[in-house]
Amino acid sequence: MAEKQVPVGNHLNEIARIPAGVEVKDAIFISSTDVRIDGSFHGKILAKGKIIFGEQSTFTGDIVCMDADISGHFEGNIVVGNVLSLLATCAYKGVIKVCKLSVETGAKFDGTCKMITSEEYAKALKDFEASIAGNKNPELPLEKEKKQSN
């Protein structure tokens, strides 16, 4: 029987955490792994994995990620490349762009939602990455659209 080798540096099951009681302000957070937020975060997040917001979490800002589960308070804009789940304890206010959306009974949503293709997500991700690379205060593609429509 052959042994299975696990490569060094494998990020399987790694998760970046912002625990309850921690408050992060005016930050740009970039993660190649999953992220769990149980505290308070104000800023912008780019995550290649899934972002999980706990029931006591509060978020204000903009996010581009692959998947997200929101249970806490969220105010801002999000672009999701796969599935966004607004769970029963979620209070969401803002703009959503997503490929797939799941809303549990009891979730509160005040805003707009646009279903997007994987190509539209890829463009939003590329634009957001480029803006972060060249600017400490990147503008989310959603913000650009608002300015152009005014």
C-alpha positions in Angstrom: 0.0 0.0 0.0 1.5 3.4 -1.0 1.6 6.2 1.4 -0.1 9.4 0.5 2.2 12.4 0.7 1.0 15.8 1.7 3.0 18.6 0.2 4.6 21.1 2.6 2.8 24.4 2.6 -0.6 22.8 1.9 -3.2 25.3 3.0 -6.0 22.8 3.4 -8.2 23.6 6.3 -6.4 26.9 7.1 -8.6 29.8 8.0 -7.8 33.4 8.8 -9.8 34.6 11.8 -11.0 37.9 13.3 -12.4 36.8 16.6 -15.2 38.3 18.7 -13.9 41.3 20.6 -11.5 42.4 17.9 -12.2 45.6 15.9 -10.4 46.2 12.6 -10.9 49.7 11.0 -10.0 51.1 7.6 -8.2 48.0 6.5 -7.5 46.1 3.3 -7.5 42.4 4.0 -6.3 39.9 1.4 -6.5 36.2 1.9 -5.8 33.2 -0.2 -7.6 31.0 2.3 -11.0 31.0 3.9 -11.8 33.8 6.4 -14.0 33.8 9.5 -15.1 37.1 11.1 -16.8 37.1 14.5 -15.6 40.6 15.5 -16.0 44.0 13.7 -14.4 44.9 10.4 -14.5 48.1 8.4 -12.7 48.1 5.1 -12.2 46.0 2.0 -11.6 42.2 1.7 -10.4 40.2 -1.2 -10.6 36.5 -0.5 -9.9 33.6 -2.9 -11.9 31.3 -0.6 -15.0 31.5 1.5 -15.8 34.2 4.1 -18.0 33.3 7.1 -19.5 36.1 9.2 -20.7 34.8 12.6 -23.9 35.9 14.3 -22.2 38.6 16.4 -20.1 40.0 13.5 -20.4 43.5 12.1 -19.0 44.5 8.7 -18.9 47.8 6.8 -17.1 47.9 3.4 -16.6 46.0 0.2 -15.8 42.4 -0.5 -14.8 40.3 -3.5 -14.7 36.6 -2.7 -15.6 33.1 -4.0 -18.2 32.1 -1.4 -19.8 33.8 1.6 -22.1 32.9 4.5 -23.4 35.9 6.4 -25.1 35.5 9.8 -24.3 38.9 11.3 -24.7 42.6 10.4 -23.4 43.6 7.0 -23.4 47.0 5.4 -21.7 47.5 2.0 -21.1 45.8 -1.3 -20.2 42.2 -2.2 -19.2 40.4 -5.4 -19.4 36.6 -5.0 -18.1 34.2 -7.7 -20.1 31.2 -6.5 -22.7 31.1 -3.6 -23.7 33.8 -1.2 -25.8 32.5 1.7 -27.8 35.1 3.8 -28.5 33.1 6.9 -31.5 33.5 9.2 -29.8 35.9 11.6 -28.3 38.1 8.8 -29.1 41.8 8.5 -27.7 42.9 5.1 -27.8 46.4 3.7 -26.2 47.1 0.3 -25.5 45.8 -3.2 -25.0 42.2 -4.1 -23.5 40.8 -7.3 -23.5 37.0 -7.2 -23.6 33.9 -9.3 -25.9 31.9 -6.9 -27.9 33.3 -4.0 -29.4 31.5 -1.0 -31.6 33.3 1.5 -32.9 31.6 4.7 -36.2 32.5 6.2 -35.7 35.3 8.7 -32.7 36.9 6.9 -33.1 40.7 6.4 -32.1 42.2 3.1 -32.3 45.9 2.2 -30.6 46.6 -1.1 -30.2 45.4 -4.7 -29.1 42.1 -6.1 -27.7 41.3 -9.6 -27.1 37.8 -10.8 -23.8 37.6 -12.6 -21.9 35.2 -14.8 -18.5 33.6 -13.9 -17.0 35.8 -16.6 -18.4 39.0 -14.9 -17.0 37.7 -11.5 -13.6 37.1 -13.1 -13.5 40.7 -14.4 -14.6 42.1 -11.1 -11.9 40.1 -9.3 -9.2 41.2 -11.8 -10.3 44.9 -11.5 -10.3 44.7 -7.7 -6.9 43.0 -7.5 -5.4 45.6 -9.9 -6.9 48.5 -7.8 -5.4 47.0 -4.6 -2.0 46.6 -6.2 -1.9 50.2 -7.3 -3.9 52.0 -4.6 -4.2 51.7 -0.8 -7.9 52.6 -1.1 -9.2 50.5 -4.0 -12.5 51.3 -5.6 -14.8 48.3 -5.9 -16.3 47.8 -9.4 -19.8 48.5 -7.9 -18.6 52.0 -6.9 -17.4 52.7 -10.4 -20.8 51.7 -11.8 -22.6 54.1 -9.4 -20.4 57.0 -10.5 -20.9 56.2 -14.2 -24.7 56.1 -13.9 -24.8 59.5 -12.1 
